[in-house]
């Protein structure tokens, strides 16, 4: 276990993560670096229910407001019709403890054979014994291969 990383993180700290979501377990962090407080998620859509305007990402159901802006790869408006399972998207929004992650904008991303998933936001909880942190309502796993980049650009594993 890499206790060093959890000991260097704190609730309220803004971080940026790259990694892969493991169904039923959480987001496995490959790299953690200083980030911005704005909540963002870049990931494939697990499911989209157009009738209910409900998007599933990282096993979380996210209600989408009717007026939500969806931009295509070219940056032009694209609409909900472009949303489907497997499509890579970047969600920008806000995290509210009572409501979870609330999407405000969606931008389509190029979907490749292997996609790197990313998150950015503020750490809301740390479980040091479990080597787990929470960002944007998503459980983030830290293991012996997770790399921490400090504000000076140095890596530590």
C-alpha positions as CSV (number, residue, x, y, z in Angstrom):
1,X,0.0,0.0,0.0
2,X,1.1,3.5,-0.7
3,X,0.3,5.3,2.5
4,X,2.5,8.2,1.5
5,X,0.1,9.6,-1.1
6,X,-3.0,9.7,1.2
7,X,-0.8,11.3,3.9
8,X,0.1,14.1,1.4
9,X,-3.5,14.8,0.3
10,X,-6.1,16.8,2.3
11,X,-9.8,17.4,2.1
12,X,-10.5,20.6,0.2
13,X,-7.4,20.2,-2.1
14,X,-8.0,20.6,-5.8
15,X,-6.5,17.8,-7.9
16,X,-6.4,16.4,-11.4
17,X,-6.5,12.6,-11.9
18,X,-5.8,10.2,-14.8
19,X,-6.7,6.6,-14.6
20,X,-9.4,4.0,-15.4
21,X,-12.7,3.3,-13.9
22,X,-13.1,-0.2,-12.6
23,X,-16.8,-1.3,-12.5
24,X,-17.9,-1.9,-9.0
25,X,-14.7,-0.7,-7.4
26,X,-14.1,2.9,-8.3
27,X,-11.7,5.1,-10.3
28,X,-8.2,3.7,-10.1
29,X,-5.8,6.7,-10.1
30,X,-2.7,6.2,-12.2
31,X,-1.5,9.8,-11.7
32,X,-2.6,12.6,-9.2
33,X,-1.5,16.1,-9.8
34,X,-2.4,19.6,-8.6
35,X,-5.6,20.7,-10.3
36,X,-8.4,23.3,-10.4
37,X,-11.5,23.4,-8.2
38,X,-13.8,23.2,-11.2
39,X,-15.4,19.8,-11.3
40,X,-14.7,17.9,-14.6
41,X,-15.0,14.3,-15.7
42,X,-13.7,12.9,-19.0
43,X,-15.0,9.3,-19.5
44,X,-17.1,7.1,-21.7
45,X,-20.9,7.2,-21.4
46,X,-22.1,3.9,-19.8
47,X,-25.7,4.6,-20.7
48,X,-28.0,7.4,-21.8
49,X,-31.7,7.5,-21.4
50,X,-32.9,10.2,-23.8
51,X,-36.5,10.0,-22.6
52,X,-35.6,10.7,-19.0
53,X,-32.5,12.9,-19.8
54,X,-30.4,10.6,-17.6
55,X,-26.7,10.0,-18.3
56,X,-24.7,7.2,-16.6
57,X,-21.0,7.8,-16.1
58,X,-18.8,5.8,-13.6
59,X,-22.0,4.0,-12.5
60,X,-23.5,7.3,-11.4
61,X,-26.9,8.5,-12.8
62,X,-26.6,12.2,-13.7
63,X,-29.9,14.0,-14.6
64,X,-29.3,16.4,-17.4
65,X,-31.1,19.7,-17.6
66,X,-33.0,20.2,-20.9
67,X,-31.1,23.4,-21.6
68,X,-27.7,21.7,-21.2
69,X,-25.2,22.6,-23.9
70,X,-23.7,19.7,-25.8
71,X,-20.8,20.5,-28.2
72,X,-19.5,18.3,-30.9
73,X,-15.9,17.5,-31.8
74,X,-15.8,20.7,-33.8
75,X,-17.0,22.8,-30.9
76,X,-20.4,23.4,-32.6
77,X,-23.7,22.6,-30.8
78,X,-24.6,19.0,-31.2
79,X,-27.6,18.1,-28.9
80,X,-28.5,15.1,-26.9
81,X,-28.8,12.9,-30.1
82,X,-25.0,12.6,-30.1
83,X,-25.0,11.0,-26.7
84,X,-24.8,7.2,-26.6
85,X,-23.1,4.4,-24.7
86,X,-19.4,4.2,-25.3
87,X,-19.0,7.8,-26.5
88,X,-16.2,9.7,-24.8
89,X,-17.3,13.0,-23.3
90,X,-16.0,15.7,-21.1
91,X,-18.4,16.9,-18.5
92,X,-18.0,20.2,-16.8
93,X,-20.1,21.1,-13.8
94,X,-20.2,21.5,-10.1
95,X,-20.2,19.0,-7.2
96,X,-22.8,19.6,-4.6
97,X,-22.8,17.2,-1.6
98,X,-26.6,16.9,-1.5
99,X,-27.0,16.4,-5.3
100,X,-23.7,14.9,-6.4
101,X,-22.0,15.9,-9.6
102,X,-24.3,18.4,-11.5
103,X,-23.4,18.7,-15.3
104,X,-23.4,22.1,-16.8
105,X,-21.7,21.4,-20.1
106,X,-20.8,18.4,-22.2
107,X,-18.2,18.3,-25.0
108,X,-17.8,15.2,-27.2
109,X,-14.3,13.7,-27.2
110,X,-12.7,11.5,-29.8
111,X,-13.5,7.9,-28.9
112,X,-10.5,5.6,-29.3
113,X,-9.8,1.9,-28.8
114,X,-8.2,2.7,-25.5
115,X,-9.3,5.9,-23.7
116,X,-7.7,7.6,-20.8
117,X,-10.2,8.7,-18.2
118,X,-9.7,11.9,-16.3
119,X,-11.2,13.8,-13.4
120,X,-10.6,17.1,-11.8
121,X,-12.1,18.6,-8.6
122,X,-11.8,19.0,-4.9
123,X,-11.2,16.1,-2.5
124,X,-14.3,15.8,-0.3
125,X,-13.2,12.8,1.8
126,X,-10.1,10.7,2.5
127,X,-10.2,7.1,3.8
128,X,-6.5,6.6,4.6
129,X,-6.8,3.0,5.7
130,X,-8.7,2.0,2.5
131,X,-6.3,4.1,0.3
132,X,-9.3,5.9,-1.1
133,X,-10.3,9.5,-1.8
134,X,-13.6,11.0,-3.1
135,X,-13.8,13.6,-5.9
136,X,-17.0,14.7,-7.6
137,X,-18.8,12.0,-5.7
138,X,-16.6,9.3,-7.2
139,X,-14.6,6.8,-5.2
140,X,-10.9,7.0,-6.2
141,X,-8.6,4.1,-5.4
142,X,-4.9,4.7,-4.8
143,X,-2.4,1.8,-5.0
144,X,1.3,1.1,-5.1
145,X,1.5,2.2,-8.8
146,X,-0.3,5.5,-8.3
147,X,2.1,8.4,-9.1
148,X,1.8,11.8,-7.2
149,X,3.0,14.9,-8.9
150,X,3.6,17.8,-6.6
151,X,3.3,21.4,-7.5
152,X,7.0,21.6,-8.6
153,X,6.4,18.9,-11.2
154,X,8.2,16.2,-9.3
155,X,6.9,12.6,-9.3
156,X,6.7,10.3,-6.4
157,X,5.5,6.7,-6.3
